[in-house]
Amino acid sequence: MKRRFLAAAIAAALALSAPVNAPALDTEVESFDGTDIVTHFYPASGLGPGDKAPTILIGHGWGGTGEGADGSPAPFLAEGYNVLTWDARGFGGSGGTVMIDHPKFEAKDVSALIDFVAERPEAKLEKPGDPLLGMSGGSYGGGIQFITAARDRRVDVISPTIPWHNLLESLYPKKSTKAGWDLALIGVGIPTSVALGVFNANGIETGNQSEEFYNAVIGGLGTGQIPEEEVDWFEEHGPDFLLEKIRVPTMIAQGTVDTLFDLNQGHRNYLALKRNDIPLKMMWFCGGHGVCNVDADGSGALADSELVQKRRLQWFDRYLKGNRKTRTGPPFEWIDQNGEWHGSPGGYPLKHAGHLKGTSEGGPIPLAPGTNPTSGFLILASPDPTAPVTVPFESEGGEEVVGAPTLRFTYSATGLSTTRTDGLTHIYGQIVDLERNVVVGNQSTPIPIKLDGEDHTIRASLTRIANVAPDAGFELQLVSQSNLFDAQRATGLVSISDLEARLPVTKPRKR
């Protein structure tokens, strides 16, 4: 049963499909380097002869296509927008190599699509060649919005859902490897980057995956380390270094249970864009690349999705159509584990009212390669019943924990890695909701450990979480390995002492 839910979650997170029955103009747009991009243009509902409307570009997720773009075009069409979707470079029927939303490739593809929109008679223009235009879409279709808006000033509004800030940090945090996601991304990406191109009505346009990405995945899974020669390639993508160039209203939606592009990625994107003094909003919802564990009967998840879509339509109505009376909700909204929404009129980051604290003398964490981890699954963390080090937090119940847990401890570690050459291994920290017996947000965080036998005192931040403290309280677990990450590759022992952990608490702000 659990495998079936995981498979469904991966499919939903990576290639959400919502077929559209509205008539569309299906064509190909030639990009800057001659690559043909399969394109679908839908005129807004109810347009009469000579009528014009703003246009929304919706990008699809990894392994998806324009015909099954993340988020159906239907709501936008009904609200009076034209919609354009496309098969991203290397996917579906489009040609070229998948460059993972590279500013010198996929961003230029979108500029060619904007040129195409500017020639459509249904498109409302700000000036010749410059359509009134917004962008929407999730994951891969979220990342493309940042890099396009940073280099093409014709983009007027963006609403990226579950995007990343830095690919290297997302896929290889703290020099670890998210083995489950590496396998999932390769597995989902191959069918639409090769097979579907054969069925292109205008001739075979078979795309392919980038060699650098394959090398990184193979290296990470084979040795535990990403090959050094691939690091610079990942750093070329952004959008971290491009965000200072974005000057358009931006609404970010990030998933509280997203273990690929987690809340840290949304946090960093928001803070970078905040410096640009633009209209800015962020929502933390139960979804994304992961398994939602909010409200087991599903009603909370449905309400969650409906609110995000409602806010997205409000955002475009306010900032693309220019309806100044349209309200878009608080600058920051987030959902807790009970399906309750909270809002911060003062924006983000929240002001903390204190911390929940936990202390422990620590203990030994054995390192043993080849053993089966008792924590985590392919794309999510889970409580470890055999966790060697645990720390309970003092809590009265009901506190709102929003932000990054922090740890301080001293350790010494001895051992030998079977394949790594950098003298490092990792242990993993995770916060457990004892009432529901789940890891908060499904998040486990790698903590680099030096295998040199020396004493080290470190401060570590875990992945951000959003949770109302349950009556049973929280517990920190430190474990030697997790199925969410690469297998443990060292034989040895980590001795932990003087451990202190904190969870940030904010003032209640129910919506």
FENGI-V228942 format. One record per backbone hydrogen bond with DSSP energy under -0.5 kcal/mol. NH is the residue of the N-H (numbers start at 0). CO is the residue of the C=O. Records with the same first field share a line. If there is no record, write none. Layout:
NH = CO + CO
This chain:
4 = 0
5 = 1
6 = 2
7 = 3
8 = 4
9 = 5
10 = 6
11 = 7
12 = 8
13 = 9
14 = 10
24 = 40
25 = 23
26 = 24 + 38
28 = 36
30 = 34
33 = 30
36 = 28
37 = 35
38 = 26
39 = 84
40 = 24
41 = 39 + 82
42 = 40
44 = 76
46 = 43
50 = 47
52 = 121
54 = 131
55 = 81
56 = 133
57 = 55 + 83
58 = 56 + 135
63 = 60
67 = 64
68 = 65
74 = 71
75 = 72
76 = 72
77 = 73
78 = 74
79 = 76
80 = 75
81 = 53
82 = 41
83 = 55
84 = 39
85 = 57
86 = 37
87 = 85
89 = 94
90 = 87
91 = 191
93 = 90
94 = 35
97 = 207
98 = 96
104 = 101
106 = 101
108 = 104
109 = 105
110 = 106
111 = 107
112 = 108
113 = 109
114 = 110
115 = 111
116 = 112
117 = 113
118 = 114 + 115
119 = 116
122 = 119
123 = 52
125 = 129
126 = 129
129 = 126
131 = 123
132 = 130
133 = 54
134 = 156
135 = 56
136 = 158
137 = 58
138 = 160
140 = 137
141 = 138
142 = 138
143 = 139
144 = 141
145 = 141
146 = 142
147 = 143
148 = 144
149 = 145
150 = 146 + 147
151 = 147
154 = 151
155 = 132
156 = 132
157 = 248
158 = 134
160 = 136
161 = 252
166 = 237
169 = 165
170 = 166
171 = 167
174 = 171
175 = 172
177 = 170
178 = 176
179 = 483
181 = 177
182 = 178
183 = 179
184 = 180
185 = 181
186 = 182
187 = 183
188 = 184
189 = 185
190 = 186
191 = 187
192 = 188
193 = 189
194 = 189 + 190
195 = 190
196 = 193
197 = 193 + 194
198 = 195
199 = 196
202 = 199
204 = 196
207 = 95
209 = 97
213 = 209
214 = 210
215 = 211
216 = 212
217 = 213
218 = 214
219 = 215
220 = 216
221 = 217
222 = 218
223 = 218 + 219
224 = 218
229 = 226
230 = 226 + 227
231 = 227
233 = 229
234 = 230
235 = 231 + 232
236 = 233
239 = 164
241 = 238
242 = 238 + 239
244 = 241
245 = 242
248 = 155
249 = 278
250 = 157
251 = 249 + 280
252 = 159
253 = 282
255 = 284
256 = 286
257 = 254
258 = 256 + 288
259 = 288
261 = 259
264 = 261
265 = 261
266 = 262
267 = 263
268 = 264
269 = 265
270 = 266
271 = 267
272 = 268
273 = 269
274 = 270
275 = 272
276 = 273
280 = 249
281 = 330
282 = 251
283 = 332
284 = 253 + 282
286 = 284
289 = 287
291 = 289
294 = 336
297 = 294
301 = 297
302 = 298
303 = 299
304 = 300
305 = 301
306 = 302
307 = 303
308 = 304
309 = 305
310 = 306
311 = 307
312 = 308
313 = 309
314 = 310
315 = 311
316 = 312
317 = 313
318 = 314
319 = 315
320 = 315
322 = 316
323 = 321
325 = 322
331 = 343
332 = 281
333 = 341
334 = 283
335 = 339
338 = 335
341 = 333
342 = 508
343 = 331
344 = 342
346 = 343
351 = 349
352 = 504
353 = 504
355 = 502
357 = 500
359 = 498
362 = 495
364 = 493
366 = 491
367 = 365
369 = 487
370 = 367
372 = 370
376 = 379
379 = 376
380 = 441
384 = 382
386 = 383
388 = 477
390 = 475
392 = 473
393 = 356
394 = 392
397 = 468
399 = 505
400 = 398 + 466
401 = 399 + 503
402 = 464
404 = 402
405 = 501
406 = 459
407 = 499
408 = 457
409 = 496
410 = 455
411 = 494
412 = 453
413 = 492
415 = 490
417 = 488
424 = 448
426 = 446
427 = 478
428 = 444
429 = 476
431 = 429 + 474
432 = 437
433 = 431 + 472
434 = 472
436 = 432
437 = 432
439 = 430
441 = 438
442 = 439
444 = 428
446 = 426
448 = 424
450 = 422
451 = 449
452 = 412
455 = 410
457 = 408 + 455
459 = 406
461 = 404
464 = 402
466 = 400
468 = 398
472 = 469
474 = 431
475 = 390
476 = 429
477 = 388
478 = 427 + 476
482 = 374
484 = 481
485 = 176
490 = 415
491 = 366 + 489
492 = 413
493 = 364
494 = 411 + 492
495 = 362 + 493
496 = 409
498 = 359
499 = 407
500 = 357
501 = 405
502 = 355
504 = 353
505 = 399
506 = 350
510 = 340
